[in-house]
Amino acid sequence: MMEACLSLVLLGVLLLVSQLSPGPDVFFVFRTALAQGFRAGGAVGSGISAGFLIQASLVAWVGGWLMAQPWSQYVLYAAAVWLLYLAWRIFPRRVVQVEQGVLETQAREKLSALFAQGFLCNILNPKCTLFICGLAIGPLEQFGSSFAWYAPALVLVLTGSGLLGWGMWSALLQWRPVRYFYLRHTTAIDAVFAILLGIFALALLLPQ
């Protein structure tokens, strides 16, 4: 039983570290936290975590069956369209200049809208399901048959770890030197975030 509990701790830590790897969820949370503050970044992260909860539950109880279905390709197309829409929204339409020493955020969106955007960004990303499969299938096969509580505990640990991570990164991005750097270079940084989201969208459209 101790080994099963240690595996859950390890999986939680691995998920926290993985949040720094390039991906649409990461770019969306980071850009929102920089542009609109901690609460906005936390709202997007919460929406992503809600989507992650559903995907982790599918992996825990259905495994890779979902991705083996013939209609799964259409989910990839929907994800690509959504990421292209986010890229279009983020891409700067004009040069933004901020006076030295003035720390302001851009116009804030409603937290509920940001939560929904984060949820769709994650739930429409089938590669997140594959990531969870790679992370969790081994431990599930090892401990799931011996401990009935292991599968639901794994889902809660992964979701909670993701939620903690998004909140932590959103808070760290409020550090004044980081915020000042973003505000001084808002146009260029937003353009980079938008281009990266567009690249991820196009990658989903390529033959798998």
Backbone as a chain_set.jsonl record, in Angstrom:
{"seq": "MMEACLSLVLLGVLLLVSQLSPGPDVFFVFRTALAQGFRAGGAVGSGISAGFLIQASLVAWVGGWLMAQPWSQYVLYAAAVWLLYLAWRIFPRRVVQVEQGVLETQAREKLSALFAQGFLCNILNPKCTLFICGLAIGPLEQFGSSFAWYAPALVLVLTGSGLLGWGMWSALLQWRPVRYFYLRHTTAIDAVFAILLGIFALALLLPQ", "coords": {"N": [[0.824, -1.206, 0.0], [1.988, 1.191, 0.743], [3.73, 1.591, -1.373], [1.938, 2.104, -3.446], [0.821, 4.524, -2.595], [3.109, 6.156, -2.671], [3.544, 6.16, -5.4], [1.439, 7.737, -6.274], [2.13, 10.228, -5.196], [4.487, 10.701, -6.638], [3.461, 10.834, -9.254], [1.907, 13.161, -9.014], [3.919, 15.092, -8.601], [5.349, 14.837, -10.989], [3.435, 15.782, -12.797], [3.241, 18.474, -12.017], [5.804, 19.401, -12.752], [5.668, 18.925, -15.487], [4.01, 20.928, -16.349], [5.489, 23.062, -17.141], [6.37, 22.474, -19.624], [6.29, 23.126, -23.167], [3.103, 23.921, -24.525], [-0.395, 24.253, -25.48], [-2.099, 24.722, -23.231], [-0.306, 25.68, -21.288], [0.746, 28.017, -22.506], [-1.59, 29.525, -22.743], [-2.468, 29.913, -20.073], [-0.206, 31.252, -18.987], [-0.022, 33.576, -20.573], [-2.504, 34.786, -20.058], [-2.344, 35.22, -17.269], [-0.218, 37.024, -17.182], [-1.239, 39.159, -18.682], [-3.722, 39.837, -17.52], [-3.689, 39.364, -14.81], [-3.506, 37.619, -11.555], [-5.996, 36.39, -10.706], [-7.335, 36.06, -13.125], [-5.574, 34.357, -14.537], [-5.73, 32.203, -12.769], [-8.423, 31.508, -13.122], [-8.483, 30.576, -15.773], [-6.698, 28.434, -15.423], [-8.224, 26.899, -13.638], [-10.391, 26.171, -15.259], [-9.003, 24.622, -17.142], [-8.163, 22.592, -15.439], [-10.633, 21.477, -14.768], [-11.37, 20.362, -17.226], [-9.243, 18.587, -17.387], [-9.841, 16.899, -15.282], [-12.022, 15.487, -16.304], [-10.807, 14.199, -18.496], [-8.811, 12.708, -17.19], [-10.426, 11.018, -15.69], [-11.64, 9.54, -17.721], [-9.391, 8.188, -18.705], [-8.722, 6.686, -16.442], [-10.868, 4.926, -16.179], [-11.621, 4.107, -18.689], [-9.444, 3.976, -20.271], [-7.388, 3.762, -23.176], [-9.412, 3.577, -24.989], [-11.039, 5.632, -25.988], [-9.493, 7.19, -27.779], [-9.163, 5.386, -29.783], [-11.388, 5.309, -31.312], [-13.157, 5.781, -34.427], [-14.169, 8.359, -34.844], [-12.56, 10.048, -33.459], [-10.754, 11.649, -34.788], [-12.143, 13.88, -35.622], [-12.392, 15.303, -33.306], [-9.824, 16.243, -33.024], [-9.788, 18.074, -35.157], [-11.689, 19.939, -34.238], [-10.331, 20.865, -31.992], [-8.152, 22.102, -33.208], [-9.39, 24.222, -34.577], [-10.373, 25.679, -32.395], [-7.971, 26.453, -31.089], [-6.85, 28.042, -33.073], [-8.698, 30.091, -33.06], [-8.251, 31.149, -30.474], [-5.626, 32.03, -30.877], [-6.071, 34.031, -32.768], [-7.546, 35.822, -31.208], [-5.664, 36.606, -29.292], [-3.569, 37.691, -30.78], [-1.879, 40.698, -31.329], [-3.506, 43.724, -32.327], [-2.622, 46.249, -32.519], [0.156, 48.383, -31.688], [1.143, 48.256, -28.362], [1.882, 50.443, -25.795], [3.407, 51.078, -22.716], [3.8, 53.278, -20.082], [6.89, 53.915, -18.399], [7.255, 52.529, -15.182], [4.583, 52.377, -14.613], [2.226, 50.151, -13.648], [-0.101, 48.301, -15.039], [-2.928, 46.31, -15.923], [-4.276, 44.66, -18.829], [-7.535, 45.12, -20.367], [-9.942, 43.405, -18.495], [-11.369, 40.181, -18.781], [-14.468, 38.473, -18.033], [-14.373, 36.261, -15.259], [-15.773, 33.876, -15.424], [-15.994, 33.52, -18.17], [-13.311, 33.188, -18.844], [-12.771, 30.849, -17.448], [-14.393, 29.058, -18.911], [-13.121, 29.2, -21.405], [-10.607, 28.124, -20.761], [-11.409, 25.532, -20.044], [-12.439, 24.53, -22.497], [-10.111, 24.701, -24.019], [-8.591, 22.665, -22.925], [-10.253, 20.312, -22.86], [-10.762, 19.848, -25.514], [-8.413, 18.89, -26.44], [-7.083, 16.175, -27.49], [-4.539, 15.126, -27.245], [-3.833, 15.582, -24.689], [-5.202, 13.582, -23.365], [-3.737, 11.388, -24.286], [-1.298, 12.001, -23.102], [-1.962, 11.717, -20.372], [-2.577, 9.017, -20.393], [-0.016, 7.931, -20.91], [1.208, 8.665, -18.571], [-0.301, 7.475, -16.525], [-1.306, 4.857, -17.073], [0.494, 2.713, -16.589], [0.946, 2.733, -13.648], [-1.787, 2.323, -12.989], [-2.305, -0.235, -13.992], [-0.592, -1.639, -12.37], [-1.383, -1.157, -9.69], [-4.147, -0.764, -9.646], [-5.83, -3.038, -9.742], [-5.413, -4.178, -7.283], [-6.074, -2.329, -5.335], [-9.024, -0.825, -4.711], [-9.468, 1.852, -4.344], [-7.542, 3.145, -5.744], [-7.733, 4.114, -8.46], [-9.741, 6.293, -8.4], [-8.357, 7.895, -6.539], [-6.042, 8.48, -7.948], [-7.056, 10.054, -10.042], [-7.981, 12.288, -8.573], [-5.574, 13.188, -7.404], [-4.001, 13.871, -9.659], [-5.629, 15.864, -10.83], [-5.828, 17.721, -8.707], [-3.114, 18.362, -8.381], [-2.591, 19.577, -10.836], [-4.287, 21.81, -10.663], [-3.163, 23.132, -8.443], [-0.65, 23.708, -9.515], [-1.223, 25.465, -11.715], [-2.271, 27.641, -10.311], [-0.027, 28.347, -8.792], [1.918, 29.019, -10.752], [0.581, 31.16, -11.955], [0.572, 32.962, -9.839], [3.336, 33.403, -9.479], [3.921, 34.735, -11.811], [3.082, 37.253, -11.289], [5.098, 38.671, -10.191], [6.8, 41.67, -9.909], [9.082, 42.527, -11.607], [8.8, 40.682, -13.723], [6.218, 41.265, -14.647], [6.578, 43.959, -15.454], [8.403, 43.621, -17.528], [6.828, 42.182, -19.342], [4.798, 44.098, -19.837], [6.253, 46.13, -21.016], [6.899, 44.978, -23.388], [4.605, 44.095, -24.621], [3.252, 43.859, -27.148], [5.022, 42.345, -28.812], [5.375, 39.995, -27.271], [2.735, 39.003, -27.0], [2.249, 38.488, -29.675], [4.058, 36.396, -30.113], [2.991, 34.412, -28.375], [0.516, 34.034, -29.662], [1.331, 33.085, -32.186], [2.572, 30.681, -31.436], [0.375, 29.243, -30.41], [-1.029, 29.021, -32.791], [0.723, 27.372, -34.221], [0.547, 24.988, -32.756], [-2.12, 24.431, -33.316], [-2.055, 23.953, -36.113], [-0.412, 21.729, -36.093], [-2.128, 19.802, -35.095], [-3.706, 19.327, -37.271], [-2.156, 17.952, -39.022], [-1.329, 14.778, -40.529], [-1.771, 12.098, -38.295]], "CA": [[0.0, 0.0, 0.0], [2.892, 2.336, 0.774], [4.243, 1.785, -2.727], [0.861, 2.719, -4.225], [0.732, 5.933, -2.178], [4.287, 6.846, -3.193], [3.366, 6.349, -6.844], [0.541, 8.875, -6.445], [2.93, 11.431, -4.927], [5.393, 10.871, -7.774], [2.664, 11.286, -10.397], [1.564, 14.561, -8.78], [5.12, 15.904, -8.823], [5.63, 14.82, -12.43], [2.482, 16.66, -13.475], [3.65, 19.849, -11.731], [6.964, 19.71, -13.585], [5.279, 18.91, -16.9], [3.282, 22.147, -16.69], [6.423, 24.019, -17.732], [6.696, 22.077, -20.991], [5.48, 23.888, -24.128], [1.799, 23.381, -24.89], [-1.424, 25.307, -25.523], [-2.568, 25.048, -21.888], [0.732, 26.489, -20.638], [0.812, 29.343, -23.116], [-2.829, 30.25, -22.465], [-2.437, 30.34, -18.668], [0.86, 32.227, -18.769], [-0.351, 34.854, -21.217], [-3.63, 35.393, -19.351], [-1.865, 35.695, -15.975], [0.597, 38.212, -17.425], [-2.019, 40.264, -19.23], [-4.907, 40.211, -16.75], [-3.489, 39.193, -13.383], [-3.556, 36.299, -10.915], [-7.337, 35.797, -10.706], [-7.643, 35.648, -14.497], [-4.789, 33.157, -14.799], [-6.303, 31.132, -11.97], [-9.692, 31.093, -13.729], [-8.138, 29.727, -16.924], [-6.154, 27.194, -14.882], [-9.318, 26.114, -13.067], [-11.105, 25.577, -16.383], [-8.154, 23.558, -17.67], [-8.2, 21.49, -14.474], [-11.935, 20.818, -14.907], [-11.247, 19.502, -18.399], [-8.29, 17.536, -17.055], [-10.557, 15.95, -14.428], [-12.81, 14.61, -17.168], [-9.9, 13.365, -19.277], [-8.175, 11.742, -16.29], [-11.443, 10.018, -15.347], [-11.769, 8.653, -18.877], [-8.217, 7.316, -18.748], [-8.751, 5.772, -15.304], [-11.911, 3.915, -16.278], [-11.843, 3.664, -20.072], [-8.143, 3.765, -20.884], [-7.162, 4.353, -24.489], [-10.518, 3.26, -25.903], [-11.591, 6.835, -26.61], [-8.685, 7.62, -28.921], [-9.19, 4.356, -30.82], [-12.646, 5.412, -32.058], [-12.951, 6.413, -35.741], [-14.56, 9.757, -34.853], [-11.65, 10.852, -32.648], [-10.066, 12.613, -35.645], [-12.926, 15.114, -35.668], [-12.056, 16.049, -32.09], [-8.591, 16.961, -33.352], [-10.144, 19.219, -35.993], [-12.328, 20.927, -33.374], [-9.282, 21.453, -31.166], [-7.36, 22.997, -34.042], [-10.192, 25.428, -34.814], [-10.423, 26.45, -31.151], [-6.66, 27.06, -30.853], [-6.694, 29.128, -34.043], [-9.523, 31.199, -32.555], [-7.522, 31.77, -29.369], [-4.486, 32.742, -31.45], [-6.607, 35.252, -33.392], [-7.926, 36.739, -30.137], [-4.482, 37.094, -28.584], [-2.635, 38.401, -31.656], [-2.085, 42.148, -31.158], [-4.001, 44.484, -33.474], [-1.921, 47.53, -32.539], [1.295, 48.442, -30.776], [0.772, 48.67, -27.02], [2.977, 51.082, -25.087], [3.137, 51.323, -21.312], [4.762, 54.204, -19.527], [7.798, 53.357, -17.418], [6.837, 52.684, -13.793], [3.136, 52.235, -14.454], [1.884, 48.738, -13.733], [-1.524, 48.135, -15.268], [-3.284, 45.138, -16.704], [-5.158, 44.921, -19.949], [-8.957, 44.98, -20.035], [-10.173, 42.09, -17.925], [-12.552, 39.428, -19.168], [-15.154, 37.855, -16.911], [-13.711, 35.036, -14.822], [-16.535, 32.731, -15.925], [-15.637, 33.338, -19.578], [-11.955, 32.653, -18.867], [-12.89, 29.45, -17.03], [-14.929, 28.295, -20.044], [-12.086, 29.127, -22.432], [-9.624, 27.155, -20.307], [-12.018, 24.206, -20.122], [-12.471, 24.106, -23.9], [-8.734, 24.538, -24.478], [-8.101, 21.37, -22.464], [-11.101, 19.166, -23.177], [-10.675, 19.628, -26.961], [-7.036, 18.524, -26.757], [-6.953, 14.733, -27.274], [-3.175, 14.768, -26.877], [-3.799, 15.574, -23.232], [-5.609, 12.231, -22.984], [-2.596, 10.511, -24.533], [-0.31, 12.312, -22.064], [-2.409, 11.097, -19.129], [-2.402, 7.575, -20.572], [1.392, 7.618, -20.728], [1.571, 8.911, -17.179], [-1.093, 6.76, -15.522], [-1.685, 3.483, -17.39], [1.391, 1.79, -15.888], [0.532, 2.609, -12.241], [-3.133, 1.757, -12.884], [-2.199, -1.68, -14.195], [0.149, -2.219, -11.257], [-2.043, -1.035, -8.388], [-5.589, -0.616, -9.746], [-6.549, -4.277, -9.447], [-5.214, -4.528, -5.874], [-6.666, -1.32, -4.451], [-10.189, -0.229, -5.377], [-9.427, 3.303, -4.184], [-6.394, 3.734, -6.436], [-8.128, 4.869, -9.651], [-10.268, 7.618, -8.052], [-7.312, 8.685, -5.888], [-5.149, 8.969, -9.002], [-7.744, 11.163, -10.722], [-7.983, 13.448, -7.68], [-4.198, 13.672, -7.24], [-3.59, 14.54, -10.895], [-6.404, 17.099, -10.985], [-5.415, 18.656, -7.67], [-1.762, 18.812, -8.678], [-2.691, 20.528, -11.937], [-4.898, 23.043, -10.155], [-2.146, 23.784, -7.624], [0.4, 24.23, -10.383], [-1.662, 26.649, -12.455], [-2.348, 28.748, -9.364], [1.328, 28.734, -8.414], [2.561, 29.737, -11.862], [-0.114, 32.442, -12.118], [1.046, 33.848, -8.778], [4.729, 33.771, -9.741], [3.964, 35.673, -12.935], [2.733, 38.597, -10.817], [6.331, 39.311, -9.711], [6.826, 42.954, -10.602], [9.997, 42.58, -12.76], [8.237, 39.916, -14.839], [5.094, 42.035, -15.183], [7.089, 45.136, -16.156], [8.984, 43.175, -18.796], [5.716, 41.882, -20.247], [4.102, 45.316, -20.227], [7.114, 46.901, -21.928], [7.019, 44.271, -24.673], [3.322, 43.408, -24.77], [2.92, 43.542, -28.543], [5.867, 41.256, -29.299], [5.128, 38.77, -26.51], [1.423, 38.492, -27.4], [2.386, 37.931, -31.024], [4.725, 35.1, -29.968], [2.013, 33.485, -27.819], [-0.482, 33.741, -30.693], [1.965, 32.245, -33.209], [2.778, 29.352, -30.865], [-0.923, 28.575, -30.402], [-1.323, 28.675, -34.176], [1.554, 26.217, -34.589], [-0.069, 23.804, -32.154], [-3.344, 24.144, -34.056], [-1.691, 23.345, -37.402], [0.131, 20.398, -35.822], [-3.253, 18.882, -34.92], [-4.291, 19.048, -38.574], [-1.257, 17.09, -39.78], [-1.643, 13.349, -40.352], [-1.258, 11.572, -37.019]], "C": [[0.864, 1.265, 0.0], [3.431, 2.653, -0.616], [3.2, 2.463, -3.613], [0.733, 4.198, -3.88], [1.911, 6.741, -2.712], [4.17, 7.095, -4.691], [2.454, 7.533, -7.123], [1.283, 10.191, -6.218], [3.841, 11.724, -6.115], [4.641, 11.386, -9.001], [2.269, 12.751, -10.243], [2.73, 15.485, -9.044], [5.452, 15.97, -10.307], [4.698, 15.744, -13.194], [2.836, 18.125, -13.238], [4.803, 20.262, -12.621], [6.572, 19.817, -15.047], [4.55, 20.179, -17.313], [4.189, 23.223, -17.279], [6.838, 23.63, -19.143], [5.784, 22.808, -21.963], [4.184, 23.172, -24.483], [0.757, 24.474, -24.833], [-1.942, 25.696, -24.149], [-1.592, 26.002, -21.198], [0.736, 27.902, -21.193], [-0.428, 30.168, -22.773], [-2.851, 30.759, -21.029], [-1.412, 31.444, -18.461], [0.486, 33.58, -19.362], [-1.484, 35.547, -20.478], [-3.19, 35.962, -18.01], [-1.015, 36.956, -16.132], [-0.258, 39.403, -17.815], [-3.103, 40.752, -18.283], [-4.802, 39.928, -15.252], [-3.725, 37.783, -12.872], [-4.927, 35.648, -11.016], [-7.717, 35.303, -12.103], [-6.877, 34.381, -14.857], [-5.314, 31.968, -14.026], [-7.615, 30.616, -12.54], [-9.443, 30.191, -14.933], [-7.598, 28.394, -16.432], [-7.221, 26.3, -14.274], [-10.135, 25.439, -14.169], [-10.321, 24.436, -17.002], [-8.202, 22.342, -16.749], [-9.534, 20.752, -14.529], [-11.94, 19.883, -16.117], [-10.328, 18.326, -18.133], [-8.943, 16.471, -16.188], [-11.356, 14.963, -15.272], [-11.904, 13.661, -17.946], [-9.228, 12.309, -18.407], [-9.156, 10.652, -15.887], [-11.638, 9.025, -16.488], [-10.609, 7.675, -18.948], [-8.295, 6.262, -17.647], [-9.747, 4.64, -15.5], [-12.158, 3.392, -17.698], [-10.525, 3.396, -20.787], [-8.038, 4.43, -22.247], [-8.292, 4.12, -25.471], [-10.987, 4.476, -26.682], [-10.835, 7.213, -27.868], [-8.686, 6.597, -30.054], [-10.445, 4.437, -31.684], [-12.43, 6.171, -33.375], [-13.296, 7.893, -35.76], [-13.608, 10.638, -34.056], [-10.921, 11.902, -33.478], [-10.816, 13.938, -35.703], [-12.721, 15.964, -34.405], [-10.769, 16.838, -32.306], [-8.888, 18.201, -34.187], [-10.792, 20.325, -35.15], [-11.298, 21.624, -32.497], [-8.457, 22.45, -31.966], [-8.099, 24.309, -34.295], [-10.204, 26.307, -33.566], [-9.093, 27.148, -30.87], [-6.402, 28.2, -31.836], [-7.516, 30.343, -33.617], [-8.822, 31.913, -31.4], [-6.336, 32.573, -29.881], [-4.941, 34.06, -32.075], [-6.971, 36.28, -32.332], [-6.71, 37.392, -29.484], [-3.616, 37.977, -29.468], [-2.911, 39.906, -31.598], [-2.529, 42.822, -32.447], [-3.291, 45.834, -33.599], [-0.761, 47.459, -31.562], [0.82, 48.984, -29.437], [2.003, 49.243, -26.325], [2.537, 51.381, -23.656], [4.217, 52.225, -20.763], [5.605, 53.52, -18.468], [7.267, 53.595, -15.999], [5.356, 52.548, -13.562], [2.773, 50.777, -14.681], [0.38, 48.597, -13.837], [-1.752, 46.859, -16.052], [-4.181, 45.545, -17.858], [-6.613, 44.76, -19.483], [-9.243, 43.547, -19.611], [-11.451, 41.468, -18.479], [-13.205, 38.861, -17.91], [-14.474, 36.534, -16.569], [-14.439, 33.803, -15.34], [-16.194, 32.446, -17.388], [-14.236, 32.741, -19.701], [-11.952, 31.189, -18.445], [-13.361, 28.586, -18.203], [-13.889, 28.141, -21.141], [-11.014, 28.111, -22.048], [-10.141, 25.735, -20.402], [-12.01, 23.693, -21.557], [-11.071, 23.87, -24.442], [-8.207, 23.162, -24.106], [-8.942, 20.203, -22.976], [-11.082, 18.849, -24.666], [-9.269, 19.238, -27.398], [-6.839, 17.031, -26.495], [-5.543, 14.315, -26.883], [-2.975, 14.833, -25.371], [-4.205, 14.198, -22.712], [-4.458, 11.25, -23.171], [-1.506, 10.732, -23.487], [-0.685, 11.631, -20.742], [-2.273, 9.58, -19.217], [-0.948, 7.176, -20.32], [1.822, 7.731, -19.278], [0.941, 7.9, -16.233], [-1.37, 5.293, -15.818], [-0.827, 2.472, -16.64], [1.023, 1.621, -14.422], [-0.856, 2.007, -12.073], [-3.108, 0.24, -13.044], [-1.527, -2.351, -13.0], [-0.659, -2.248, -9.959], [-3.576, -1.05, -8.459], [-6.362, -1.864, -9.381], [-6.457, -4.664, -7.974], [-5.929, -3.586, -4.922], [-7.806, -0.622, -5.185], [-10.144, 1.293, -5.326], [-8.393, 3.958, -5.087], [-6.804, 4.595, -7.626], [-8.738, 6.222, -9.295], [-9.236, 8.499, -7.358], [-6.359, 9.268, -6.92], [-5.768, 10.157, -9.731], [-7.707, 12.428, -9.868], [-6.584, 14.038, -7.508], [-3.751, 14.433, -8.482], [-4.328, 15.863, -11.079], [-5.979, 18.138, -9.963], [-4.025, 19.212, -7.907], [-1.769, 19.832, -9.81], [-3.247, 21.859, -11.484], [-3.904, 23.828, -9.307], [-1.075, 24.431, -8.49], [-0.01, 25.479, -11.124], [-1.774, 27.855, -11.532], [-0.968, 29.263, -8.987], [2.018, 29.521, -9.517], [1.898, 31.099, -12.094], [0.344, 33.446, -11.071], [2.473, 34.313, -9.04], [4.843, 34.802, -10.86], [3.52, 37.076, -12.541], [3.944, 39.321, -10.235], [6.596, 40.55, -10.555], [7.841, 43.021, -11.746], [9.461, 41.831, -13.986], [7.097, 40.684, -15.494], [5.566, 43.251, -15.964], [7.677, 44.746, -17.511], [7.876, 42.879, -19.801], [5.057, 43.16, -20.744], [4.94, 46.184, -21.155], [7.16, 46.278, -23.316], [5.735, 43.517, -25.0], [3.055, 42.968, -26.199], [3.711, 42.346, -29.04], [5.555, 39.944, -28.598], [3.771, 38.177, -26.878], [1.477, 37.876, -28.79], [3.042, 36.549, -30.974], [3.756, 34.063, -29.427], [1.0, 33.077, -28.887], [0.097, 32.813, -31.764], [2.16, 30.817, -32.695], [1.464, 28.571, -30.799], [-1.32, 28.149, -31.814], [-0.536, 27.466, -34.649], [0.977, 24.93, -34.012], [-1.348, 23.418, -32.893], [-3.032, 23.445, -35.383], [-1.138, 21.946, -37.211], [-0.985, 19.372, -35.647], [-3.87, 18.47, -36.258], [-3.415, 18.148, -39.431], [-1.636, 15.63, -39.558], [-0.992, 12.819, -39.094], [-0.528, 10.255, -37.236]], "O": [[0.535, 2.264, -0.64], [3.573, 3.816, -0.993], [3.545, 3.306, -4.441], [0.556, 5.032, -4.768], [1.739, 7.876, -3.154], [4.638, 8.116, -5.195], [2.661, 8.26, -8.095], [1.088, 11.154, -6.959], [3.951, 12.871, -6.547], [5.127, 12.271, -9.704], [2.288, 13.505, -11.216], [2.561, 16.546, -9.644], [5.797, 17.032, -10.825], [5.12, 16.415, -14.135], [2.742, 18.937, -14.159], [4.789, 21.354, -13.188], [7.07, 20.68, -15.77], [4.475, 20.484, -18.503], [3.701, 24.194, -17.857], [7.577, 24.368, -19.795], [4.63, 23.087, -21.637], [4.174, 21.963, -24.713], [0.98, 25.514, -24.212], [-2.204, 26.874, -23.905], [-1.998, 26.999, -20.601], [0.729, 28.873, -20.436], [-0.328, 31.372, -22.538], [-3.213, 31.91, -20.788], [-1.709, 32.459, -17.831], [0.66, 34.614, -18.716], [-1.442, 36.762, -20.285], [-3.606, 37.059, -17.639], [-1.088, 37.858, -15.297], [-0.039, 40.518, -17.344], [-3.384, 41.949, -18.236], [-5.733, 40.224, -14.503], [-4.087, 36.878, -13.624], [-5.023, 34.474, -11.374], [-8.346, 34.255, -12.246], [-7.447, 33.442, -15.412], [-5.349, 30.851, -14.543], [-7.898, 29.421, -12.457], [-10.106, 29.168, -15.098], [-7.977, 27.341, -16.945], [-7.138, 25.076, -14.38], [-10.525, 24.28, -14.035], [-10.891, 23.402, -17.351], [-8.275, 21.205, -17.213], [-9.572, 19.534, -14.356], [-12.444, 18.762, -16.047], [-10.583, 17.21, -18.585], [-8.648, 15.284, -16.328], [-11.371, 13.763, -14.998], [-12.188, 12.467, -18.049], [-9.085, 11.158, -18.818], [-8.773, 9.489, -15.755], [-11.783, 7.824, -16.26], [-10.799, 6.488, -19.214], [-7.979, 5.094, -17.873], [-9.513, 3.52, -15.045], [-12.816, 2.369, -17.888], [-10.488, 2.678, -21.787], [-8.542, 5.535, -22.445], [-8.158, 4.426, -26.656], [-11.296, 4.387, -27.871], [-11.436, 7.52, -28.898], [-8.256, 6.905, -31.165], [-10.561, 3.719, -32.677], [-11.617, 7.094, -33.435], [-12.777, 8.627, -36.6], [-13.813, 11.849, -33.977], [-10.509, 12.933, -32.946], [-10.2, 14.997, -35.818], [-12.86, 17.186, -34.439], [-10.638, 17.965, -31.83], [-8.308, 19.261, -33.954], [-10.484, 21.504, -35.325], [-11.378, 22.833, -32.281], [-8.103, 23.517, -31.464], [-7.5, 25.383, -34.234], [-10.063, 27.527, -33.657], [-9.082, 28.308, -30.459], [-5.802, 29.211, -31.47], [-7.087, 31.484, -33.79], [-8.799, 33.143, -31.352], [-6.064, 33.667, -29.386], [-4.274, 35.084, -31.929], [-6.738, 37.474, -32.52], [-6.727, 38.581, -29.165], [-2.99, 38.916, -28.975], [-4.046, 40.338, -31.797], [-2.003, 42.537, -33.523], [-3.347, 46.481, -34.645], [-0.709, 46.572, -30.71], [0.177, 50.032, -29.373], [3.048, 48.595, -26.274], [1.434, 51.875, -23.422], [5.407, 51.973, -20.951], [5.122, 52.661, -17.731], [6.88, 54.711, -15.653], [4.906, 52.599, -12.418], [2.984, 50.233, -15.765], [-0.336, 48.754, -12.848], [-0.863, 46.388, -16.762], [-4.767, 46.627, -17.863], [-6.879, 44.326, -18.362], [-8.838, 42.596, -20.28], [-12.474, 42.137, -18.626], [-12.576, 38.779, -16.855], [-14.054, 35.787, -17.453], [-13.807, 32.796, -15.659], [-16.113, 31.29, -17.801], [-13.994, 31.89, -20.557], [-11.22, 30.378, -19.012], [-12.804, 27.519, -18.46], [-13.779, 27.075, -21.746], [-10.559, 27.332, -22.886], [-9.405, 24.828, -20.793], [-11.619, 22.553, -21.809], [-10.856, 22.951, -25.232], [-7.462, 22.553, -24.873], [-8.398, 19.216, -23.472], [-11.352, 17.714, -25.057], [-8.963, 19.253, -28.59], [-6.465, 16.653, -25.385], [-5.358, 13.27, -26.259], [-2.057, 14.212, -24.835], [-3.633, 13.701, -21.741], [-4.226, 10.386, -22.325], [-0.867, 9.781, -23.036], [0.167, 11.043, -20.076], [-1.9, 8.928, -18.241], [-0.677, 6.209, -19.608], [2.687, 6.99, -18.812], [1.562, 7.502, -15.247], [-1.65, 4.538, -14.886], [-1.345, 1.487, -16.113], [0.805, 0.495, -13.974], [-1.092, 1.26, -11.124], [-3.8, -0.481, -12.325], [-1.849, -3.488, -12.656], [-0.628, -3.233, -9.22], [-4.238, -1.317, -7.455], [-7.432, -1.778, -8.778], [-7.312, -5.389, -7.465], [-6.342, -3.987, -3.834], [-7.578, 0.088, -6.165], [-10.729, 1.954, -6.184], [-8.355, 5.184, -5.195], [-6.281, 5.697, -7.793], [-8.295, 7.234, -9.84], [-9.229, 9.714, -7.555], [-5.917, 10.409, -6.791], [-5.09, 11.147, -10.006], [-7.433, 13.514, -10.377], [-6.429, 15.258, -7.471], [-3.185, 15.521, -8.373], [-3.719, 16.869, -11.443], [-5.789, 19.306, -10.304], [-3.775, 20.393, -7.667], [-1.049, 20.829, -9.761], [-2.744, 22.914, -11.869], [-3.807, 25.049, -9.434], [-0.647, 25.556, -8.233], [0.745, 26.45, -11.172], [-1.415, 28.967, -11.917], [-0.759, 30.471, -8.874], [2.629, 30.559, -9.262], [2.58, 32.079, -12.395], [0.491, 34.633, -11.362], [2.788, 35.487, -8.846], [5.748, 35.638, -10.858], [3.571, 37.993, -13.36], [3.826, 40.476, -9.825], [6.613, 40.475, -11.783], [7.489, 43.543, -12.803], [9.635, 42.268, -15.124], [7.003, 40.756, -16.72], [5.019, 43.551, -17.025], [7.482, 45.438, -18.51], [7.963, 43.27, -20.965], [4.786, 43.296, -21.937], [4.392, 46.899, -21.995], [7.427, 46.963, -24.303], [5.773, 42.435, -25.585], [2.673, 41.822, -26.433], [3.139, 41.426, -29.626], [5.477, 38.898, -29.241], [3.663, 36.963, -27.051], [0.83, 36.862, -29.053], [2.638, 35.639, -31.698], [3.69, 32.95, -29.95], [0.664, 31.898, -29.003], [-0.565, 31.87, -32.198], [1.939, 29.855, -33.431], [1.436, 27.377, -31.096], [-1.872, 27.067, -32.017], [-1.055, 26.631, -35.389], [0.924, 23.906, -34.692], [-1.632, 22.235, -33.08], [-3.677, 22.455, -35.731], [-1.355, 21.069, -38.047], [-0.817, 18.206, -36.006], [-4.477, 17.405, -36.37], [-3.868, 17.634, -40.454], [-2.198, 15.283, -38.52], [0.191, 13.055, -38.847], [-0.028, 9.661, -36.281]]}, "num_chains": 1, "name": "protein.A"}
